[in-house]
């Protein structure tokens, strides 16, 4: 009985303080919200994990594109980092050859660099996008299905 009483007295303050602490918790496991097809072809899901504010200078978003889904050409006011955590996709910067991005790849896109990224023709892709500030994405040009299909065919051969 003495051990039980001592244990209760030791654990009680921990439990009380633990219940009174506020945390900001999001889950990487949440699918997020289905993105509107404003700047996409296909199906994309976005889960905003962290948002820039007065204390945090960057955002982290988990993006999941179903196979054969694209994102239009765009650019950001800050550098963007893509970390591929599942699947395969395509990435291209204006004026450069497209590449196949695979699980484990980390891609840095410099600020104001026009680019696009998507799933591959055959596979879904999930990546974390890390980018700074509160400036919205600047959408520059629609990525056509024909162009995407051409990239897919070129990368299939490589």
N, C-alpha and C positions, 0 to 999 in steps of 0.2 A: 504494500500500500504506500509506503514512503517513497519507493521508486516511481510509482505512478503519479503521485502528487508532485514530486520534484520534476518529472518530465513535463507535466502539464504546465507548471510555473515557468519552465524554461521555454517551452514552445509557444505559449500563449502570446507573449509580446511579438514574436516573429509572425505569427498568424494575423495578429491585429494590424501590424504595420504593413504586411504584405497586401492585405485587403484594402488599405487606404492609399496605395500608390497608384497613380494614373500613368499608364504607358500608352504610347501610340504604337499599335500593332497592326500590321497588314500581313497578308499571307501570299507568298509566292505561289502557293498551290491553287489559289482562286483563279478561275478561268478569266475573270474580268468581264468587260462589257463588249458586246459585238459592235465593232466599228461600223459606222454608216458608210455606205459605198460612195462617199463623196470623192475620195482620192484613192480608191482601191478597185481592183477587179477581183472578184472571188469573195472569200470569207476570211476576215481577220478579227481577232479578239485582243483587247488591250486591258492590262491590269496595271494601273498607276500605283506603284509600290511606295515611292517617295516623291513629294512635290517640293519644288524650290519655294522658299519663303524668306523672311527676314533673317533667319538663322541658318538656312541651308541653301547653298548656291547652285545646286544641281537637282535634276529629276532622274528617277529610275523607273522605267516602264518595261513590263514584260509584254512582249508582242508574240502572238501565235498566229501564223498564217497557214491555212489549209493548203494542200497541194494545189498547184496551178492558180495561185493568187498573187497579185502584184500590188505594188505601191507606186504611185506616180513620182515623177522627178520632183525633187524638193531640195531645200537647203535650210541650215540652221544658223542662228546668230552666234553660236558657240560651237566648239568641237563636239562631235558625237562619237561615242564608243558603242560598238555592237559586240556583245558576247554571245555566241551561239551555244545554247545549252541543250538543244535537241534538234534532230533532223538535218535537213540540207536546204540551202537557198541560193539565191543569186545576189550579187552586189556589183554595182558599177558607178564610177564617178564619170562625169562629163569629160569626154576626150580620151578616156582610157578604156582598155578592153574589160569586158565583164569577167567576173570570177565566180566560181562555185564556192560558197561558204559552207563549212561543215562544223559539226559539233566540236567544241573546243577552240574554234577560231575566235580571235579578238581583232576587230577591225576599227581603226581610228580614222574618222573623216574630219578633216580640218573645217573650221568655221567658214561659212559662206561658200562651201564647195557643193555644187549641184550633184546630186546622186539619187539612186533608187536602190531598194532592196526588197526581196520577196522570197516566197517559198520556191522550191524547184518544181518542175512540171510533175514529178513523180512523188514527192515527199512533202509533208508538213515541215515547218521550221518554227522553232521557238528561240527567241533571243531576248537578252536584256539590253535595252537602249539607255545609255547614260548620257545626259546632255545638260547644259547649264542654263540658268536663268529662267526668266518668265516670258521671253519673247516667243510668239507663236511660230510654228513652222511656216516657211514661205514655199508655197506650191508653185512650180514653174511651168510644168508641161505634163500633159497626160501621157502615160506610158501605154501605148497601144498593145492590144492582144497580139497583133502581127509582129511587133518588135520583140515582145517577150518570147513568142514562139521561135523567132529566129535565134535569140540568145540561147534558149533551151537547146536548140538543135546544134549550135556551135559548141556549147559546153558538154553536150552528150558525147561528142567526138573526142574531146580532150581528156 
